[in-house]
Amino acid sequence: MPGAGCPGRALSGTMQSEGAPSPGGRTPRESLVVLLVFGVPAAVIVAAGLVGVLRRVSDVRAQQADAMRAVIGLKTVGWRLWLEERHNDVQGLHADADLLLQLREWVQTPSDGARVALKARLRLLRQTMQCADILLIDQQGRPLIHAADGPVVPNEKLPGLATLAVTQMQTVHGDVFASTTSAGPATAFLDMLVPLPGEVLSGVPVLVMRFDAGRSIERLMHSWQGSSGEARFTMFRADADTVHALQATRRDGSAVELSLVPLARSSHWLAAAARGDQGARSLVEGTDSSGEAMLGLAAELPESGWMLGVSVASGAVYASTWGDAAWIALADLFALVLAGGAARAVLQHRELRSERRERAEQEEKLRALGLLDAIANGTSDAVYAKDRQGRYIYLNRFACLMLKRPLEDLLGRDDFALFAHEPAALMVETDRQVLATGQPQSREDQLKVDGELHSYHTVKAPLRGPDGSVIGVFGISRDITDLKRSQARLDRLAHYDELTGLPNRSLVGLRLEHALEHSRRAKSRTAILSIDIDGFKTINDSLGHPAGDEMLCVLAQRLRARLREEDTLGRLGGDEFLVVIEGLSEPGEAAVVARDVLQAVARPVPLSNGSEAYVTASIGISVYPDDGCANAMEMLRDADAALYRAKEEGRNGFCFYTRDLNTDAKAKLELEAALSHALERDEFVLHYQPQVDARTGRMAGVEALLRWNRRGAGMVSPGQFIPLAERSGLIVAIGNWVIEAACRQIRTWLDAGVKPPRVAVNVSARQFAEGDLDVVLRGAMRRHRVPAALIEVELTESMLVHDPDKTEILLSRLKALGIRLSLDDFGTGYSSLGYLQRFPIDTLKIDQSFIRRIGTQPDGGALADAVIALAHRLNLRVIAEGVETPQQHQHLLDQGCDEIQGYLFGKPMPAPDLLERLAGGACSISGNVGTDDMHAAGPAAATAIAV
Ligand SMILES: Nc1nc2c(ncn2[C@@H]2O[C@@H]3COP(=O)(O)O[C@H]4[C@@H](O)[C@H](n5cnc6c(=O)[nH]c(N)nc65)O[C@@H]4COP(=O)(O)O[C@H]3[C@H]2O)c(=O)[nH]1
């Protein structure tokens, strides 16, 4: 926490020292890798280069040796040819008759003349055969006469050769020999000895043809220009100490001079060849006479007594090899340089990478520290660290703000120095657990800050040093006061009704479970009262929801005030309340409470708009264990069943649950299931009840009343199934069917030539709310070609008040069709006179309950009278329904009521029965005025009045 000078720095130092690697250090493993990757290939390259060079040298030597052997072979062939030619030259000499004759003459008469003649002959022969000399020798090899001038060049091998030739009696030749005169140049000769017939020439047995071998030798020693430079040839001969080489020199363009050169045995290549160290015809190395390094190869020159050697300068032979070697070496060097460079680059790269990594790590750490600092100070949690002794070593900015002290004041202090003893002890205890277990701990604390109690959620974890040992405690504390408040609010919302503040369904359910549990143990009674406000919907619809809500709140307060503290009062939703009463000793105590509740509800409720609302309540009671319920759910179900019964029994009362109620509920469910199939099974039928002119008794119209002929069960009263159909939504389809059926019936009457009465159809609230009543009516009227004047729609007050604007539009659309509108049950709801003026109503229908009062109570007709007067004041027609007695009829007639409907004039009846009435043209009051067996005839049904 550098900015604040907080001990965040101390933490930074700790983090930096953690396990940093040696900077730029190359590990032995890295060096080994580099050595393996680059050293080994480099060594292989160099070795391969070396082997290449050596192989090249070896190849060159082998090639050179082959070439030299081939050249020597060629030279040898040349030499053999020359020898063969010489043999051919001397062939036949031993049979040369002229020569033999002259020889014989000379042998027999060794006169000068004979000698001269023989010598001339030999000279001629020498010329012809191009010999260097021709000798006649005796058996000891001593020359007797010769053809050339000058002294005879001695050949020490002649005696031996002469013996051989004579013994074998065939031509033989000796080795090439050189004249060894020290003064002039030497000449090489070859003596070919031809034995002469002995009986002829005893004493002169051999003719020696001496050939000059110089030319041939000179040809042998002609140098050869090969690919590896000039090949030089040498004839040589070795004795014990010296090697004599024959050098051929052409002097004057024709004669070849030879010289014998003694060579040192040591370094001259010929000496090595002569020694045969590496075998005959093997390549030898040495120097030549001038000291130049030479490669040579020597082979015996056949039948000459000499060796023939060929040599080339080593430099010329290896020149290309050295060139290749130089290239290879260069390539090797290049490869080595490359390998070295690559190795260096790799090493540098690795070093660079490692440096970069270290730098990145360092930066990362710095960033992390910065982040830590930013996080610790950026959060609205208190972040802190303490040493093992509980002294603060770090606090973030928020922690300082929370404690309202500068950092310097806080560092080094412990919790006892900063907080009250009790919370401090708890904090220290948590620290102790963290230090002892090395495990994080969390807890919630409450601390007084600025005189206000705050809730904190704290997580504490061990603070570890670089070696992993626990050196203190690290903590984060979050102010969760608001969260706690929200939680409490959510809790309230989850368990309490927002409007009345009473426990809601879930909390009441829980309390009921608890109460039952307690009752089970204490063997006491628990009762529940399911309360429904009668007429609440009407209040809501007529006065608006705010008024409804206001009334609910007032009722909730009243009920709460009537109950004991330990009783639970809850609102389950809408106008449903539930009371749970514990510890009853007998069920009758529940009835006392119920009566109290009824009284409380029945009192007028003053509303803020100045008006007063009058409502009653219906209550269903279930008592544990008397009703045999096992749990809360069953109790609620039974109390509901009792509530329905209470409502059925006329409201503003209570009803205890009995087992029969459950049977009723089941029957209702079955009824509902059967109702859903009634339309498709065509089980509905319309009955018609006459509405007659009060004065004339003529039938002015009929009310279409729905009947359900339930399969297997007979006729079901609309009072039973209409509410069910309303609840399930089936009423919309059923209502449409009624309209269709009524129109169809009118058409039937029309087609039958009967003047049909006006038919009033009942419309349900849901059907009206669909908003398409005009479309449905128009469709039906069009399909059956029914004049709109024959249709009347009966609405109830509550339908109109729900959404007046929408109602106004729909009613005007109906009026536009030409349909009459009648307001049913008028006076029972919260009748608003304003609506009567606003909506295009034609007729008011006085509710049966008002009619029933006539004649039974003093001034019982007052309400009916008022409705009649009001209707007429508003120019509306008025019709009274449920008229059963002539007194009622008379009273209504006296008051000016326009039309009458009731058993007195006819019960609802099937269409064929009505047809008879229609045919009769008037509605008479008779003993049996209807065929509808749905309702029992009233007391006046037996009276017959003819109108
Ligand atoms: N005690 C007695 N009762 C008389 C007398 N004259 C007529 N009533 C009965 O009073 C009810 C008049 O119908 P409501 O007020 O529209 O009351 C109707 C109406 O609200 C509803 N309802 C009947 N048919 C339909 C229908 O097609 N559609 C809708 N939505 N509701 C219908 O069912 C209610 C009951 O119908 P119902 O059982 O047919 O009962 C009829 C009728 O039979 C009388 O002199 N004495």
The ligand as a Tripos MOL2 file, in Angstrom:
@<TRIPOS>MOLECULE
LIG
   46    52     1     0     0
SMALL
NO_CHARGES

@<TRIPOS>ATOM
      1 N1        -88.1330  -19.5000   -7.3230 N.pl3     1 LIG1
      2 C1        -88.4280  -18.9810   -8.4860 C.ar      1 LIG1
      3 N2        -87.4900  -18.9620   -9.4580 N.ar      1 LIG1
      4 C2        -87.8870  -18.4060  -10.6340 C.ar      1 LIG1
      5 C3        -89.0730  -17.8620  -10.8640 C.ar      1 LIG1
      6 N3        -89.1160  -17.4040  -12.1370 N.ar      1 LIG1
      7 C4        -87.9020  -17.6720  -12.6500 C.ar      1 LIG1
      8 N4        -87.1580  -18.2800  -11.7680 N.ar      1 LIG1
      9 C5        -85.7690  -18.7080  -11.8990 C.3       1 LIG1
     10 O1        -84.9430  -17.5900  -11.7090 O.3       1 LIG1
     11 C6        -83.8080  -17.6780  -12.5490 C.3       1 LIG1
     12 C7        -83.7440  -16.4850  -13.4120 C.3       1 LIG1
     13 O2        -82.5960  -16.4260  -14.0580 O.3       1 LIG1
     14 P1        -81.4620  -15.5210  -13.6970 P.3       1 LIG1
     15 O3        -81.7890  -14.5180  -12.6840 O.co2     1 LIG1
     16 O4        -80.8970  -14.9680  -14.9510 O.co2     1 LIG1
     17 O5        -80.4480  -16.4980  -13.0660 O.3       1 LIG1
     18 C8        -79.9350  -17.5050  -13.8200 C.3       1 LIG1
     19 C9        -78.7410  -17.1160  -14.5690 C.3       1 LIG1
     20 O6        -77.9710  -16.2320  -13.7800 O.3       1 LIG1
     21 C10       -78.0330  -18.4210  -14.7340 C.3       1 LIG1
     22 N5        -78.2690  -18.8690  -16.0930 N.ar      1 LIG1
     23 C11       -79.2850  -19.6030  -16.5510 C.ar      1 LIG1
     24 N6        -79.1190  -19.7880  -17.8750 N.ar      1 LIG1
     25 C12       -77.9840  -19.1540  -18.2420 C.ar      1 LIG1
     26 C13       -77.3130  -18.9510  -19.4740 C.ar      1 LIG1
     27 O7        -77.7340  -19.3730  -20.5200 O.2       1 LIG1
     28 N7        -76.1780  -18.2280  -19.4340 N.ar      1 LIG1
     29 C14       -75.6870  -17.7050  -18.2810 C.ar      1 LIG1
     30 N8        -74.5690  -17.0310  -18.2890 N.pl3     1 LIG1
     31 N9        -76.3150  -17.8620  -17.1000 N.ar      1 LIG1
     32 C15       -77.4600  -18.5600  -17.1070 C.ar      1 LIG1
     33 O8        -78.5390  -19.3270  -13.8550 O.3       1 LIG1
     34 C16       -79.4090  -18.6440  -13.0050 C.3       1 LIG1
     35 C17       -80.4120  -19.5830  -12.5170 C.3       1 LIG1
     36 O9        -81.1700  -19.9960  -13.5310 O.3       1 LIG1
     37 P2        -82.3960  -20.9300  -13.3330 P.3       1 LIG1
     38 O10       -82.0320  -21.9640  -12.3810 O.co2     1 LIG1
     39 O11       -82.9130  -21.2730  -14.6190 O.co2     1 LIG1
     40 O12       -83.3430  -19.9950  -12.6290 O.3       1 LIG1
     41 C18       -83.9820  -18.9670  -13.3040 C.3       1 LIG1
     42 C19       -85.4440  -19.2130  -13.2650 C.3       1 LIG1
     43 O13       -85.8420  -20.5400  -13.4220 O.3       1 LIG1
     44 C20       -90.0080  -17.8860   -9.8340 C.ar      1 LIG1
     45 O14       -91.1760  -17.4110   -9.9070 O.2       1 LIG1
     46 N10       -89.7000  -18.4280   -8.6260 N.ar      1 LIG1
@<TRIPOS>BOND
     1     1     2 1
     2     2     3 ar
     3     2    46 ar
     4     3     4 ar
     5     4     5 ar
     6     4     8 ar
     7     5     6 ar
     8     5    44 ar
     9     6     7 ar
    10     7     8 ar
    11     8     9 1
    12     9    10 1
    13     9    42 1
    14    10    11 1
    15    11    12 1
    16    11    41 1
    17    12    13 1
    18    13    14 1
    19    14    15 2
    20    14    16 1
    21    14    17 1
    22    17    18 1
    23    18    19 1
    24    18    34 1
    25    19    20 1
    26    19    21 1
    27    21    22 1
    28    21    33 1
    29    22    23 ar
    30    22    32 ar
    31    23    24 ar
    32    24    25 ar
    33    25    26 ar
    34    25    32 ar
    35    26    27 2
    36    26    28 ar
    37    28    29 ar
    38    29    30 1
    39    29    31 ar
    40    31    32 ar
    41    33    34 1
    42    34    35 1
    43    35    36 1
    44    36    37 1
    45    37    38 2
    46    37    39 1
    47    37    40 1
    48    40    41 1
    49    41    42 1
    50    42    43 1
    51    44    45 2
    52    44    46 ar
@<TRIPOS>SUBSTRUCTURE
     1 LIG1         1 GROUP 0 **** ****
